[in-house]
């Protein structure tokens, strides 16, 4: 499972994000020949001993350890619906985006970079080991079936959540089967200026994870599933 860890003031475990100060531009404006849905996406983690922390992009299957941190960023070229869902090792479901369960049916604002979590926070893995899963779904239209089950899960009694969580995962896997993405790394670095120095030299900021950003282009639906072996 995850908690958020803040670098401001006293170090506290809580949910994650970062702050960017560079003049950074992403060219993802759609034209008539472009796919209907375009977005830029980045997911990165910090792992390793305290004196040798390493920042890298998470792949579809990754190994992380208790105390490791990760965060993500997206930006869409057009109004669409983004769902980011975390499934803990025990099968529990946590909606990371949107933060408010009642905002599931609210579309994203085009050309706005969104970092999850906000400010200078990071998701941090706790001491509960096992396989954990992160789901990213982007759709031109609301995924009403998924929204309904997520709201049902949020309102359910503890004894009913396991069954609903299974339904949610099955729905996501069903949507993945019908998604046909065209993905590619950005042709030019999305980070303008500078390189990533040793993490001991300065705090990690949002521009660091932008180094791993990729452009995603689809007709109407994109689904990606990340499996995390939490040790």
N, C-alpha and C positions, 0 to 999 in steps of 0.2 A: 504494500500500500504506500501512498505518498502523503507527505505533509508539505507545508510551505515553509521556506527558510528565508528570512529577511537579512540582508547585509547592512541595513540601516540601524544604528544604535546597537543595542544588545542583540546578539545572535539568537534568533528564535526560530523554531520550526513552524512553518506555515506554507501556503501554495505559491508558484513562481513567475518571474518575468524579468525585464531589464530595461535600460535606458540608452537611447542613441543620441549622439551629438553631432555626428558627421553629416555633411550635405550629401544625401544618398538618394538616387533616383532609380526607379525600376520602370523599364519600358514594357508595359504589358497591355497597352491600349488595343482593343480589338478592332479589326476592320471587317469588311464584308467577307473577306476570304478566310478569316480566322475561325477557329472553333468557337462554339457558342459560349463556352465557359473557360476562362483563363485565370490562373492564380499562381502566386509565388508562395512557396512553402519551405520552411526550415525547421528541423528538429535536431537538437544537439544536446550532448550530455558532457558532464565533467566527472571524471573518474580517476582513480589512482591514489597513491599515498599523498598525504597533505603537502609534502615538500616536492612532489612531482605530479601535480594534477594535470590531466590531459583533457583537452576539449576536442570532441569529434562528433561527426554526424551519425545519428542512429540509423541503422539499417532495419530491414523488415524483421530480422532476427538478431538480437543483441544480448550481451551479458552485462548486467550492472550489479553493483554490490550495495549493501545497506550503507547509507551515507552519501552515495553518489547523487548528483543533481542533474536535472534536465529542464529544458524549456523549449518553447516553440514560437513561431511567428508565421503569419500569413497575410497576404494582401490579394484582393480580387480585382479584376478589371471591370466587372459588371456586378450589379446587384444579384446576390444569390444567397443560399442558405448553407451555413457551415455548422457541422456538428462534430465536436471532439469529445470522445467518451473514453474513460479509463475503467478497466475491469481489473480489480485486485485479485491477488492469489486465492482469496477465499470466495471469489465469484461476485463480490460486491461491485456495484456500478456507481461511478461518479461522473457527472457531466462537467467537463472543464470549460466548454463553450457551447452555448452562451452560459454565463455564470448564473443567471436567473432562469429557473426552469420555466417560468411563465413567458420568457422571451424566445422560446424555441421557434415560434412561427414568425419571428422578426428577421427580415433579410439583413445581410451585411451592408455596410456602406462602401461603395466602390472606391478603389484607389486609396484606401486607408490602411496603414500597417497596424496590425493587431498583434500584441505580444501577450503570451499566456504563460504564467500569470503577469500581473501588472508591476510597474515600478521596478525595483531591483530585487525581486523575489525569484526563487527557484523552487521547482518541485524537488523534494528530497525523499529518497526511499527509506522506509523505516526498517525495523528488525524482523518483519514478517516475510520470510522467504517463500519463493514459489514462482510460478509463471504468471506474469501480469501482461495485460494487453492494452494497447492504445489504438483507438479507432478514429480515423479521420474520414469524414464524409462531406463532400461539397456537391450541391445540387442546384440547378436553375430553378427548380420548383420545390415547395415544401415536401418533406417526406412525412406525410401525415400519419402513416402507420407507425413509424419510429417515434415521432413526437408523442403519439397517444400512449405508447408503452412506457416511454420515459416518465411521463407525467403520472402514469399508473404506478410505476415503481416508486416514485418520490412520495406518493400518498399512501403506499401500502404498509401494512403491519410487518414487523420484522420476519415473522414466520412465512409470509407470502412473497417476500422479495426474491428468494432463490429461483422460484419458478418463473417469475416475471423477467429476471435477469437472463435466464436461458432463452426466453422468447426474444429479448432484445438482441442478444448475440446472433440468434438464428436469422433475425430480420436483416442485420448488418451483413451477414454472410450471403444472404439472398441478394441484397443490393449489389454486393461485390461481384457476384456472378454475371450481372448484366451491365457492369461498367466496363468500358473499353477506353482506358486513358492513353494519351500520347504524351509521354513525359520526357524531359530532357534537361540536362544541366544548363544553366544560363550561359549564353555565348560569351559574355563578358562578366568579370567578377562584379558581384553586386555590392561589394565593399569598396569604397573609393578611398584610397590612401592608407598607408600604414600596413603593418603586418601584426600577426598575433604574437605578442611577446610572452615571456614566462608568466604564468599566472601569479607568481609570487611578486611580480613587479608592479602590478596594478589590478584593480578589480575587473572582473569580466563584465563587459557591457553588451548591449544588444547588437552592436555592430559585429561582434565576434561571431554570433550564430548566423548572421547574414552571409558570412563566408560560405556557408553550406547551402544557401538557398537554391532551389530548383524551380524551373517554370513547368507548369502542368497545364495541358490543353486537352479539353474533352468536349464532346457534343453537349452533354447535359448532366452527367453524373460521374463523380470520381470517388472511389473508395480505396483507402489504404489501411492495412492492418499491420501493426508493429507488435511482435512478440518479444517480451523482455524476460530473460532468465534472471530473476532476482535472487542473488546468492548472499 
